[in-house]
Amino acid sequence: MALAGKYNMTIDQGATFALQMTYKDSDGNLVDLTGYTARMQVRQTVPSTSTILDLTTANGGLILGGAAGTIDVAITATTSAAITANQYVYDLELVNGTTVERLVMGTFTCRGEVTR
């Protein structure tokens, strides 16, 4: 397993957010995500005990594309409206049985909404 990639994510408060990533191995081949689950948490800081946002394959916030190797991040307008405009940290992990791989991590910025 390689170290997690870095991607700084920016969303707009009160707006729908969608991002699709494609997972490939070091040779550029698609990674089949059949049988995997995924989880992503956003926190104020790494040691924070409370979460700002918790997305999983179980709650529909993360959608895995099986053999296509895609990972869709889906945040509804209602969910993003509840996030205070600020900069946070996040990571996204893939789980296959007892194996956990941190795929990507970085800052998570929520830009404030003016029109409400």
C-alpha distances in whole Angstrom, upper triangle without the diagonal:
4,7,9,12,15,18,21,23,27,29,33,34,36,35,32,29,27,23,21,18,16,13,12,9,10,13,14,15,15,12,15,15,18,18,15,17,16,18,18,21,23,25,27,25,22,24,26,27,28,27,28,26,24,23,21,22,24,27,26,25,21,22,19,20,19,19,19,16,18,18,21,22,26,28,32,34,36,32,32,36,35,33,34,34,32,29,26,22,20,16,15,12,12,13,13,15,14,11,10,7,9,10,13,15,18,22,24,28,30,33,37,39,43,44,44
4,6,9,12,15,19,21,24,27,31,33,35,33,31,28,25,22,20,17,16,12,12,9,9,12,14,15,15,13,17,16,20,20,18,19,17,18,18,20,22,23,26,23,21,23,26,27,28,26,27,26,24,23,22,22,26,27,26,25,21,22,20,21,20,20,20,16,18,18,21,21,25,27,31,33,35,32,31,35,34,31,33,32,30,26,24,20,18,15,14,13,13,15,16,18,17,13,12,9,9,9,11,13,16,20,22,25,28,31,35,37,41,42,42
4,6,9,13,16,18,22,25,28,30,33,31,30,26,24,21,20,17,16,13,14,12,12,15,16,17,18,16,19,18,22,22,19,19,17,17,16,18,19,20,22,20,17,20,22,24,25,23,24,23,22,21,21,22,25,26,26,23,21,22,20,22,22,22,22,18,19,18,20,20,24,26,29,32,33,30,29,32,32,29,30,29,27,23,21,17,15,12,12,12,13,15,17,19,18,14,12,9,8,8,9,10,13,17,19,22,26,28,32,34,38,40,40
4,7,10,13,15,18,21,25,26,29,28,26,22,21,17,17,14,14,12,13,12,13,16,16,17,17,15,18,17,20,20,17,17,14,14,13,15,16,17,20,18,15,18,20,22,22,20,21,20,19,18,18,19,22,23,23,20,18,19,18,20,20,21,20,16,16,15,17,17,20,22,26,28,29,26,25,28,28,25,26,26,23,20,17,14,12,9,9,9,11,14,16,19,18,14,12,8,6,5,5,7,10,13,16,19,22,25,28,31,34,36,36
4,7,10,12,16,19,23,25,27,26,24,20,19,15,15,12,12,11,12,12,12,16,15,17,16,15,18,17,21,22,19,18,16,15,14,16,16,18,20,18,16,20,22,23,24,21,21,20,20,18,19,20,23,24,23,20,17,19,18,19,20,21,19,16,15,14,16,16,19,21,25,27,28,25,24,27,27,24,26,24,22,19,17,14,12,10,10,11,13,16,19,22,21,18,15,11,8,6,5,6,8,12,14,17,20,23,27,29,32,34,35
4,7,10,13,16,20,22,25,24,22,19,18,15,15,12,14,13,15,16,16,19,18,20,19,18,21,20,24,25,21,20,17,16,14,15,14,16,17,16,15,19,20,22,22,20,20,19,19,18,19,21,24,24,23,20,18,20,19,21,23,23,21,18,17,15,17,15,19,20,23,25,27,24,22,25,25,22,23,21,19,15,14,11,10,9,10,13,15,19,21,24,24,20,17,14,11,9,6,5,5,9,11,14,17,20,23,26,29,31,32
4,6,10,13,16,19,22,20,19,15,15,12,12,11,13,14,16,17,18,21,19,20,19,19,21,20,24,25,21,20,17,16,13,14,13,15,17,16,16,20,20,22,22,19,18,17,17,17,18,20,23,22,21,18,16,18,18,20,22,23,21,18,16,14,14,13,16,17,20,22,24,21,19,22,23,19,20,19,17,14,13,11,10,9,10,13,16,19,22,26,25,22,19,16,12,10,7,6,5,7,9,11,14,17,20,23,26,28,29
4,7,10,14,16,19,18,18,14,14,12,14,13,16,17,19,21,22,24,22,24,23,22,25,23,26,27,24,22,18,17,14,14,12,14,14,14,15,19,19,21,20,18,16,15,17,17,19,21,24,23,21,18,17,20,20,22,25,26,23,21,18,16,16,14,16,16,19,20,22,19,17,20,20,17,17,15,13,10,10,9,9,10,12,15,18,22,25,28,28,25,21,18,15,13,9,7,5,5,6,8,11,13,17,19,23,25,26
4,7,10,13,16,14,14,10,11,9,12,12,16,17,20,22,23,26,23,25,23,22,24,22,25,26,23,21,17,16,12,12,11,13,14,15,16,19,19,21,19,16,14,13,15,14,17,19,22,20,19,15,15,17,19,21,23,25,22,20,17,14,13,11,13,12,15,16,18,16,13,16,17,14,15,13,12,10,10,9,9,10,12,15,18,21,25,28,28,25,22,19,16,14,10,9,7,6,5,6,9,11,14,17,20,22,23
4,7,10,13,11,12,9,11,10,14,15,18,20,23,26,27,29,26,28,26,26,27,25,28,29,26,23,20,18,15,14,12,14,15,16,18,21,20,22,20,17,14,14,16,16,19,21,23,21,20,16,16,19,21,23,26,28,25,23,20,17,15,12,13,12,14,14,16,14,11,14,15,12,13,11,10,9,10,11,11,14,15,19,21,25,28,31,31,29,25,23,19,18,14,13,10,8,6,5,6,7,11,13,16,18,19
4,6,9,8,8,6,9,10,14,16,19,22,25,28,29,31,28,29,27,27,28,26,28,29,26,23,20,18,15,15,12,15,15,18,19,22,21,22,20,17,13,12,15,14,18,20,22,19,18,14,15,18,20,22,26,28,25,23,20,17,14,11,11,9,11,10,13,11,8,10,12,10,11,9,10,10,11,13,13,15,16,20,22,25,28,31,31,30,26,24,21,19,16,15,13,11,8,6,5,6,9,10,14,15,16
4,6,6,8,8,11,13,17,19,23,25,28,31,33,35,32,33,30,30,31,29,31,32,29,26,23,21,18,17,15,17,17,20,22,25,23,24,21,18,15,14,17,17,20,22,24,21,19,16,18,20,23,25,29,31,28,26,23,20,17,14,13,10,11,9,11,11,7,8,11,10,10,8,11,12,13,16,16,19,19,23,25,28,32,34,35,33,30,28,25,23,20,19,17,14,11,8,6,5,7,7,10,11,12
4,6,8,9,13,15,19,21,25,27,31,33,35,37,35,35,33,32,33,30,32,33,30,27,23,21,18,17,14,16,16,19,22,24,21,23,20,17,13,13,16,16,20,22,23,20,19,16,19,21,24,27,30,33,30,28,25,22,19,15,14,10,10,8,9,9,5,5,8,7,8,7,10,12,13,16,17,19,20,24,26,29,32,35,35,34,30,29,26,25,22,20,18,15,12,10,6,6,5,5,9,10,10
4,7,9,13,16,20,22,26,28,32,35,37,39,36,36,33,33,33,31,32,33,30,27,24,22,20,19,17,19,19,22,25,27,24,25,21,18,15,14,17,17,20,22,23,19,18,16,19,21,24,26,30,33,30,29,25,22,19,16,13,10,8,5,6,8,5,4,8,8,10,10,13,16,17,19,19,22,22,25,27,30,33,35,36,35,32,31,28,27,24,23,21,19,15,13,10,9,8,6,9,9,8
4,6,10,13,17,20,23,26,29,32,35,36,33,33,31,30,31,28,30,31,28,26,23,21,19,19,17,20,20,23,25,28,25,26,23,20,16,15,17,16,19,21,22,19,17,15,17,19,22,24,27,30,27,26,22,20,16,14,11,8,7,4,8,9,6,7,11,11,13,12,15,17,18,19,19,21,21,24,26,29,32,34,35,34,31,29,27,25,23,22,21,18,15,13,10,10,10,8,11,11,11
4,7,10,14,17,20,23,27,30,32,34,30,30,27,27,27,25,26,27,25,23,20,19,17,18,17,20,21,24,25,28,26,26,23,20,17,14,16,14,17,18,19,16,14,12,14,15,19,20,24,26,24,23,19,17,13,11,8,6,5,4,8,8,7,9,12,12,15,15,17,18,18,19,18,20,19,22,23,26,29,31,33,31,28,27,25,23,21,21,20,19,15,14,12,13,13,12,15,14,14
4,7,10,13,17,20,23,26,28,30,27,27,24,24,25,22,24,25,23,20,18,17,15,15,15,18,20,22,23,26,24,25,22,18,16,13,14,13,15,16,18,16,13,10,12,13,16,18,21,24,21,20,16,14,10,8,6,5,6,7,11,10,8,11,13,13,15,15,16,16,16,17,15,17,16,19,20,23,26,29,30,29,25,24,21,19,17,17,17,16,12,12,11,12,14,14,17,17,17
4,7,10,14,16,20,23,26,27,24,24,21,21,21,19,21,23,20,18,16,16,14,16,16,19,21,23,24,27,25,26,24,20,18,15,15,13,14,14,17,15,12,10,10,11,13,14,18,20,17,16,13,10,7,6,5,6,9,11,14,12,11,15,17,16,19,18,19,18,18,18,16,16,15,18,18,21,24,27,28,27,24,22,20,18,16,17,17,16,14,14,14,15,17,17,20,20,20
4,7,10,13,16,20,22,23,20,20,18,18,19,17,19,21,19,17,14,15,13,15,15,19,21,22,23,26,25,26,24,20,18,16,16,13,14,14,18,16,13,11,10,10,12,13,16,18,15,14,10,8,6,5,7,9,12,14,17,15,14,17,19,18,20,19,19,18,18,17,15,14,13,15,16,19,22,25,27,24,22,19,17,15,13,14,15,15,13,14,15,16,19,20,23,23,24
4,7,10,13,17,19,20,17,17,14,14,15,14,17,19,16,16,14,15,14,17,18,21,24,25,24,27,27,28,26,22,21,18,17,14,15,14,17,17,14,12,10,9,10,10,13,15,11,10,7,6,4,6,9,12,15,17,20,18,17,21,22,21,24,23,23,21,20,19,16,15,13,15,15,18,20,23,25,23,20,18,17,13,13,15,16,17,16,17,18,20,23,23,27,27,27
4,6,10,13,15,17,14,14,11,12,13,12,15,18,15,15,13,14,14,17,18,21,24,24,23,26,26,27,26,23,22,19,18,15,15,15,18,18,16,14,11,10,10,10,13,13,10,8,6,5,6,8,12,15,18,20,23,21,20,23,24,23,25,24,24,22,20,18,15,14,11,13,13,16,18,22,23,20,18,15,14,10,10,13,15,16,16,18,20,22,25,26,29,30,30
4,6,10,13,14,10,10,8,8,10,10,14,16,14,15,14,16,16,19,21,24,27,27,25,29,29,30,29,26,25,22,21,18,17,16,20,20,18,16,13,12,10,9,11,11,8,5,4,6,9,11,15,18,21,24,26,24,23,27,28,26,29,28,27,25,24,21,18,16,13,14,13,16,17,21,22,19,18,15,14,11,12,15,17,19,19,22,23,25,29,30,33,33,34
4,7,10,11,9,8,6,6,8,9,12,15,12,14,13,15,15,19,21,24,27,26,24,28,28,29,29,25,25,23,21,18,17,16,20,21,19,17,14,13,10,10,10,10,9,5,6,8,11,13,17,20,23,26,28,26,25,29,30,28,30,29,28,26,24,21,18,15,12,12,11,14,14,18,19,16,15,12,12,9,10,14,17,20,20,23,25,27,31,32,35,36,36
4,7,8,5,5,4,5,9,10,14,16,15,17,16,18,19,22,24,27,30,29,27,30,31,32,32,29,29,26,24,22,20,19,23,25,22,21,18,16,13,13,12,11,10,7,9,11,15,17,20,24,27,30,32,29,29,33,33,31,33,33,31,28,27,24,21,18,15,15,13,16,16,20,21,17,16,14,14,11,13,16,19,22,23,26,28,30,34,35,38,39,40
4,5,5,5,6,6,10,12,15,17,16,18,17,20,20,24,26,28,31,30,27,30,32,33,33,30,31,28,26,24,22,21,25,27,25,24,20,19,16,15,15,13,13,10,13,14,18,20,24,27,30,33,35,32,32,35,36,34,36,35,33,30,28,25,22,19,17,16,14,16,16,19,20,16,16,13,14,11,14,17,20,24,25,28,30,33,36,38,41,42,43
4,6,7,10,10,14,16,19,21,19,21,20,22,23,26,27,30,32,30,28,31,33,34,34,32,32,30,29,26,25,25,28,30,28,27,23,23,20,19,18,16,16,14,16,17,21,23,26,29,33,35,37,35,34,37,38,35,37,36,34,31,29,26,23,20,19,18,17,19,19,22,22,18,18,15,15,13,15,18,21,24,26,29,32,34,38,39,43,44,45
4,6,9,10,14,16,19,22,21,23,23,25,26,29,30,33,35,34,31,35,36,37,38,35,35,33,31,29,28,27,30,32,30,29,25,24,21,20,19,16,16,14,17,19,22,24,28,31,34,37,39,37,36,40,40,38,40,39,37,34,32,29,27,24,22,21,19,21,21,24,25,21,21,18,19,16,18,22,24,27,29,32,34,36,40,42,45,46,47
4,7,9,12,15,18,21,19,22,21,23,24,27,29,31,34,33,31,34,35,37,36,34,34,31,30,27,26,25,28,30,27,26,23,21,18,17,16,14,13,11,14,16,19,22,25,28,31,34,36,34,33,37,38,36,38,36,35,32,31,28,25,22,20,20,18,21,20,24,25,21,21,18,18,15,17,20,23,26,27,29,32,34,37,39,42,43,43
4,6,9,12,15,18,17,20,20,23,24,27,29,32,35,34,32,35,36,37,37,34,34,31,29,26,25,23,26,28,26,25,21,20,16,15,13,11,10,9,12,15,18,21,24,28,31,34,36,34,33,37,38,36,38,37,36,34,32,29,26,23,20,19,17,19,18,22,23,20,20,17,19,16,18,21,24,27,28,31,33,35,38,39,43,43,44
4,6,9,12,15,14,17,17,20,21,25,27,30,33,32,30,33,34,35,34,31,31,28,26,23,21,19,23,25,22,22,18,16,13,11,10,7,7,5,9,12,15,18,21,25,28,31,33,31,30,34,35,33,36,35,34,32,30,27,24,21,18,17,15,17,16,20,21,19,18,16,17,14,16,20,23,26,26,29,31,33,36,37,40,41,41
4,6,9,12,11,13,14,17,19,22,25,28,31,30,28,31,32,32,32,29,29,26,24,21,19,17,20,23,21,20,16,15,11,10,8,7,7,5,9,11,14,17,20,24,27,30,32,30,30,33,34,32,35,34,33,31,29,26,22,19,16,14,12,13,12,16,18,15,15,13,14,12,15,19,22,25,25,28,30,33,36,37,40,41,41
4,6,9,9,12,13,17,19,23,26,29,32,32,30,32,33,33,32,29,30,26,24,21,18,16,19,21,19,19,16,13,10,8,5,4,6,5,9,11,14,17,20,24,26,30,31,29,30,33,34,32,35,35,35,32,30,27,24,20,17,15,12,13,11,14,17,15,15,14,16,14,17,21,24,27,27,30,31,34,37,38,41,41,41
4,6,5,8,10,13,16,20,23,26,29,29,27,29,30,29,29,26,26,23,20,17,14,12,15,17,16,16,12,10,7,7,4,6,8,6,8,9,12,15,17,21,24,27,28,26,27,31,30,29,32,33,32,30,27,25,21,18,14,12,9,10,9,12,15,13,13,12,14,12,15,19,22,25,24,27,29,32,34,35,39,39,38
4,6,9,11,15,18,22,25,28,32,32,29,32,32,31,30,27,28,25,22,18,15,12,14,17,16,17,14,11,8,8,4,6,9,9,10,11,14,17,19,22,25,28,29,27,28,32,32,31,35,35,35,33,30,28,24,21,17,15,11,11,9,12,15,14,15,15,17,16,19,22,25,28,27,30,31,34,37,37,41,41,40
4,7,10,14,17,21,24,27,31,31,28,30,30,29,29,26,27,24,21,18,14,11,13,16,16,17,14,12,9,10,8,10,13,12,13,13,16,18,20,23,25,29,29,27,29,32,31,31,34,35,35,33,30,27,23,20,17,14,10,9,7,8,12,12,13,14,16,16,19,22,26,28,27,31,31,35,37,38,41,41,40
4,7,10,14,17,21,23,27,27,25,26,27,26,25,23,24,21,17,15,11,9,11,14,14,15,11,10,8,10,8,11,13,11,12,11,13,15,17,20,23,27,27,24,26,29,29,28,31,32,31,29,26,23,20,16,13,10,7,6,5,8,11,10,10,11,13,13,16,18,22,24,24,27,28,31,34,35,38,39,38
4,7,11,14,17,20,24,24,22,24,24,23,22,19,20,17,14,11,8,6,8,11,11,11,9,9,8,11,10,14,15,12,12,10,12,13,15,17,20,24,24,21,23,26,25,24,28,29,28,26,23,21,17,14,11,9,6,5,7,9,11,11,10,11,12,12,15,17,20,22,21,25,25,29,31,32,36,36,35
4,7,10,14,17,21,21,19,21,21,20,19,16,17,14,11,8,6,6,8,10,10,9,7,8,8,11,12,15,15,12,11,9,10,10,13,15,18,21,22,19,20,23,22,21,24,25,24,23,20,17,13,11,7,6,4,6,9,11,13,12,9,9,10,10,12,13,17,18,18,21,22,25,27,29,32,33,32
4,7,10,13,17,17,16,18,17,16,15,12,14,11,8,6,4,7,9,10,10,9,7,10,11,15,16,19,18,16,14,11,11,10,12,13,16,20,20,16,17,21,19,18,21,22,21,20,17,14,10,8,6,5,7,8,12,14,14,13,10,10,10,10,11,12,15,16,15,18,19,23,25,26,30,31,30
4,7,10,14,14,13,15,15,15,13,10,11,8,6,5,6,9,11,11,11,9,8,11,13,16,18,21,20,17,15,11,11,9,11,12,15,18,18,14,15,18,17,15,18,19,18,16,13,11,7,6,4,6,9,11,15,17,17,16,12,12,10,10,9,9,11,12,11,15,16,19,22,23,27,28,27
4,7,10,11,10,12,11,11,10,7,8,6,5,6,9,12,13,13,14,11,11,15,16,20,22,24,24,21,19,15,15,12,13,12,15,18,17,14,14,17,15,13,15,16,15,14,10,8,6,6,7,9,12,14,18,19,19,18,14,14,12,13,11,10,11,11,10,13,14,18,20,22,26,27,26
4,7,9,9,11,10,11,9,6,5,5,7,9,12,15,17,15,16,12,13,17,19,22,24,27,26,23,21,17,16,13,14,12,15,16,16,13,12,15,13,10,12,13,11,10,7,6,4,7,9,12,15,18,21,23,22,21,18,17,14,14,12,10,10,9,7,10,11,15,17,19,23,24,24
4,5,7,8,6,8,7,5,5,7,9,12,15,19,19,18,19,16,17,21,23,26,28,31,29,26,24,21,20,16,17,16,18,19,18,15,14,16,14,11,12,13,11,9,6,6,6,9,12,15,18,20,24,25,24,23,19,19,16,17,15,12,11,10,9,11,12,16,17,20,23,25,25
4,7,8,6,9,8,7,7,10,13,15,19,22,23,21,22,19,20,24,26,29,31,34,33,29,27,24,23,19,20,18,20,20,20,17,15,17,14,11,11,11,9,8,5,6,9,12,15,18,22,23,27,29,27,26,23,22,19,20,17,14,12,10,9,10,12,15,16,19,22,25,24
4,6,5,9,10,10,10,13,14,17,20,23,24,23,24,21,22,25,27,30,32,34,33,29,27,24,24,21,22,20,23,24,23,20,18,20,18,15,14,15,12,9,6,6,9,11,15,17,21,23,26,28,26,25,21,20,17,19,16,12,11,10,11,12,14,17,19,22,25,28,28
4,6,9,10,10,12,13,14,17,19,22,23,23,24,21,21,24,25,28,30,32,31,28,26,23,23,20,22,21,24,25,25,21,20,23,20,17,17,18,15,12,9,7,8,10,13,15,18,20,24,25,23,21,18,17,14,16,14,11,11,10,12,15,17,20,22,25,29,31,31
4,6,9,10,13,15,16,18,20,24,25,24,26,23,23,27,28,31,32,35,34,31,29,26,26,23,25,24,26,27,27,23,22,24,22,19,19,20,17,15,12,10,11,13,16,17,21,22,25,26,24,23,19,19,17,19,18,15,14,14,15,18,19,23,24,27,31,33,32
4,6,7,10,12,13,17,19,23,23,22,24,21,22,26,27,31,32,35,34,31,29,26,25,22,23,21,24,25,24,20,20,21,18,16,16,17,15,14,10,10,11,13,16,18,21,22,26,27,25,24,21,21,18,20,19,16,15,14,14,16,17,21,22,25,28,30,29
4,7,10,12,13,16,18,22,21,20,23,21,22,25,27,31,32,35,34,31,30,26,26,23,23,22,24,25,23,20,20,22,18,17,17,19,17,16,13,13,13,15,17,18,21,21,25,25,23,23,20,21,19,21,20,18,18,17,17,19,19,23,24,26,29,31,30
4,7,9,10,14,16,20,20,18,20,18,20,24,26,29,31,34,33,30,28,25,24,21,21,19,20,21,20,16,17,18,15,13,14,16,15,15,12,12,12,14,16,18,21,22,25,26,24,24,21,22,19,21,20,18,17,16,15,17,17,20,21,23,26,28,26
4,5,7,10,13,17,17,15,17,15,16,20,22,26,28,31,30,27,25,21,20,17,17,15,17,18,17,13,14,15,13,11,12,15,14,13,10,10,10,12,13,15,18,19,23,24,23,23,19,20,17,19,17,15,15,14,12,14,14,18,19,21,24,26,24
4,7,10,14,17,18,15,17,14,16,20,22,26,28,31,30,27,24,21,19,15,15,13,14,15,14,10,10,12,9,7,9,11,11,11,8,10,10,12,14,17,20,21,25,26,26,25,22,21,19,20,18,15,15,13,10,11,11,14,15,17,20,22,21
4,7,10,14,14,12,13,10,12,16,19,22,24,27,26,24,21,17,16,12,12,10,12,13,12,8,9,12,9,8,11,13,13,13,10,10,9,11,12,14,17,19,22,24,24,23,20,19,17,18,16,14,14,13,10,12,11,15,16,17,21,22,21
4,7,10,11,9,11,8,10,14,16,20,22,25,24,22,19,15,14,11,11,10,13,15,14,10,12,14,13,12,15,16,16,16,13,12,10,10,10,12,14,15,19,20,20,20,17,17,15,16,15,14,15,15,13,15,15,18,20,21,24,25,24
4,7,8,7,7,5,6,10,12,16,18,21,21,18,16,12,11,8,8,8,11,14,14,11,12,15,14,13,17,18,18,17,15,14,11,10,9,11,12,14,17,19,19,19,16,16,14,14,14,14,15,16,13,16,15,19,21,21,25,26,24
4,5,5,6,5,5,8,10,14,15,19,19,16,14,11,11,9,10,11,14,17,17,14,15,19,18,17,20,22,22,21,18,16,13,12,9,9,10,11,14,15,17,16,14,14,14,14,14,15,17,18,16,19,19,23,24,25,29,29,28
4,6,5,6,5,6,7,11,12,16,16,14,13,10,10,10,10,12,15,18,18,16,18,21,20,20,24,25,25,24,21,20,16,14,11,11,10,10,13,14,16,16,14,15,15,15,16,17,20,21,19,22,22,25,27,27,31,31,29
4,6,8,8,9,11,14,15,19,19,18,16,14,13,13,12,14,15,19,18,16,19,21,20,21,24,26,26,26,23,22,18,17,14,14,13,12,14,15,17,18,16,18,18,18,19,20,23,23,21,24,23,27,28,28,32,31,30
4,6,8,9,12,16,17,21,21,19,17,14,13,11,10,11,12,15,14,12,15,18,17,17,21,23,24,23,21,20,17,17,14,15,15,15,17,19,20,21,19,20,19,19,19,20,22,22,20,22,21,24,25,25,28,28,26
4,5,6,10,13,15,19,18,17,14,12,10,9,8,9,10,14,14,12,15,17,17,18,21,23,24,23,21,21,17,17,14,15,15,16,18,20,21,21,19,20,19,18,19,20,21,22,19,21,20,23,24,24,27,27,25
4,7,10,13,16,19,18,16,14,10,8,6,5,6,9,12,13,10,12,15,15,15,18,20,20,20,18,17,14,14,11,13,14,15,18,20,22,21,18,18,17,16,16,16,18,18,15,17,17,19,21,21,25,25,23
4,7,10,12,16,15,13,10,7,6,5,6,9,12,15,16,14,15,18,18,18,21,22,22,21,19,17,14,13,10,11,10,12,15,18,19,18,16,15,14,13,13,15,17,18,16,18,18,21,23,24,27,27,26
4,7,9,13,12,11,8,6,5,7,8,11,14,17,18,16,18,21,21,21,24,25,25,24,22,21,17,16,12,13,11,13,15,17,20,19,17,16,16,14,15,17,20,21,19,21,21,24,26,26,30,29,29
4,6,9,9,7,6,5,6,9,11,15,17,21,22,20,21,25,25,24,27,28,28,26,24,22,18,16,12,12,10,11,12,15,18,17,15,15,15,13,15,17,20,22,21,23,24,27,29,29,33,33,32
4,6,5,6,5,6,8,11,13,17,19,23,24,23,23,27,28,27,30,30,31,29,27,25,21,19,15,15,13,14,14,18,20,19,18,17,18,15,17,20,23,24,23,26,26,29,31,31,35,34,34
4,5,6,7,9,11,15,17,20,23,26,28,26,27,30,31,30,33,33,33,31,29,27,23,20,17,15,12,13,12,15,18,17,17,16,18,16,18,21,24,27,26,29,29,32,34,35,38,38,37
4,5,8,11,14,17,19,23,26,29,31,29,30,33,34,33,36,36,36,34,32,29,25,23,19,18,14,16,14,17,20,19,19,18,19,17,19,23,26,28,28,31,32,34,37,37,41,40,40
4,6,9,11,15,17,21,24,27,29,27,27,31,32,31,34,34,34,31,30,28,24,22,18,18,15,17,16,20,22,20,20,18,19,16,18,22,24,26,26,28,29,31,34,35,38,38,38
4,7,10,13,16,20,23,26,28,26,26,30,30,29,32,31,31,29,27,24,21,18,15,14,12,14,14,17,20,17,16,14,15,12,14,18,21,23,23,26,27,29,32,33,36,37,37
4,6,10,13,16,19,22,24,22,22,26,27,26,29,28,28,26,24,22,19,17,13,13,12,14,15,19,21,19,17,15,15,12,13,17,19,21,20,23,24,26,29,29,33,33,33
4,7,10,13,16,19,21,19,19,23,23,22,25,25,25,23,21,19,15,13,10,11,10,13,14,18,20,18,15,14,13,10,11,14,16,18,17,20,21,23,26,27,30,30,30
4,6,10,13,16,18,16,16,20,21,20,23,23,23,21,20,19,15,14,11,13,12,15,17,21,22,21,18,17,16,13,13,15,17,18,16,18,18,21,23,23,27,27,27
4,7,10,13,15,13,13,16,17,16,19,19,19,18,17,15,13,12,10,12,13,16,18,21,23,21,18,17,15,13,12,13,14,15,13,15,15,17,20,20,24,24,24
4,7,10,12,10,10,14,15,14,18,18,19,19,18,17,15,15,13,15,16,18,21,24,25,24,21,20,18,17,16,16,17,17,14,15,14,17,19,18,22,22,21
4,7,8,6,7,10,11,11,14,15,16,16,16,16,14,15,14,17,18,20,23,26,27,26,23,22,20,19,17,17,17,16,13,13,12,14,15,15,19,18,18
4,5,5,6,9,10,11,15,16,18,19,18,19,17,19,18,20,22,24,26,29,30,29,26,26,24,22,21,21,21,19,16,16,13,15,15,14,17,17,15
4,5,5,6,9,10,13,14,17,18,18,20,19,21,20,23,25,27,30,32,33,32,29,29,26,25,23,22,22,20,16,15,12,13,13,11,14,13,11
4,6,5,7,9,12,14,17,19,19,20,20,22,21,24,25,27,30,32,33,33,30,29,27,26,25,24,23,21,17,17,13,15,14,12,15,14,12
4,5,5,7,11,13,15,16,16,17,16,18,18,20,22,24,27,29,30,29,26,26,24,23,21,20,20,18,14,14,12,14,13,13,16,16,14
4,5,5,9,9,12,13,13,15,15,17,18,21,23,25,28,31,31,30,27,26,23,23,20,19,18,16,12,11,8,10,10,10,13,14,12
4,6,8,9,12,15,15,18,18,21,21,24,27,29,32,34,34,34,30,30,27,26,24,22,21,18,15,13,10,10,9,8,11,11,9
4,6,9,12,14,14,17,17,20,20,23,26,27,31,33,33,32,29,29,26,26,24,22,21,18,15,14,10,12,11,11,14,14,12
4,6,8,10,10,13,14,17,18,21,24,26,30,32,31,31,27,26,24,23,21,19,17,14,11,10,7,9,9,10,14,15,14
4,6,9,10,13,15,18,20,24,27,29,33,34,34,33,29,29,25,25,23,20,18,15,12,10,7,9,7,10,13,15,14
4,7,9,13,15,18,21,24,27,30,33,36,35,34,30,29,25,25,22,19,17,13,10,7,5,5,5,8,11,14,14
4,7,10,13,17,19,23,26,29,32,35,34,32,28,27,23,23,20,17,14,10,8,6,5,7,8,11,14,17,18
4,7,10,14,17,20,24,26,30,32,31,30,26,24,20,20,17,14,10,7,6,4,6,8,11,14,17,20,21
4,7,11,14,17,21,23,27,29,28,26,22,21,17,18,15,11,9,6,5,6,8,11,13,17,20,23,23
4,7,11,14,17,20,24,26,25,23,19,17,14,14,11,8,6,4,5,8,11,14,17,20,23,26,26
4,7,10,14,16,20,22,21,19,16,14,11,11,9,6,6,6,6,10,12,16,18,21,25,26,26
4,7,10,13,17,19,18,16,12,10,7,8,6,4,7,9,9,13,15,19,22,24,28,29,29
4,7,10,14,16,16,14,10,9,6,6,5,6,9,12,12,15,17,21,23,25,29,30,30
4,7,10,13,12,10,7,5,4,6,7,9,12,15,15,19,21,24,27,29,33,34,33
4,7,10,10,8,6,5,6,7,10,12,16,18,18,22,24,27,30,31,35,36,35
4,6,7,6,5,7,9,10,13,15,19,22,21,25,27,30,33,34,38,38,38
4,6,5,7,9,12,13,16,19,22,25,25,29,30,34,36,37,41,42,41
4,6,8,11,14,16,19,21,25,28,28,31,33,36,38,40,44,44,43
4,6,10,13,16,19,20,24,27,27,31,32,36,38,40,44,45,44
4,7,10,12,16,18,21,24,25,29,31,34,37,39,43,43,43
4,7,9,12,14,18,21,21,25,27,31,33,35,39,40,39
4,6,9,11,15,18,19,23,25,29,32,34,38,39,38
4,6,8,11,15,16,20,22,25,28,31,34,36,36
4,7,11,14,15,19,21,24,28,29,33,34,35
4,7,10,12,15,18,21,24,26,30,32,32
4,7,9,13,16,19,22,24,28,30,30
4,7,10,13,16,19,22,26,28,28
4,6,10,13,16,19,22,25,25
4,7,10,13,16,19,21,22
4,6,10,13,16,18,19
4,6,9,13,15,15
4,7,10,12,14
4,7,9,11
4,6,7
4,6
4
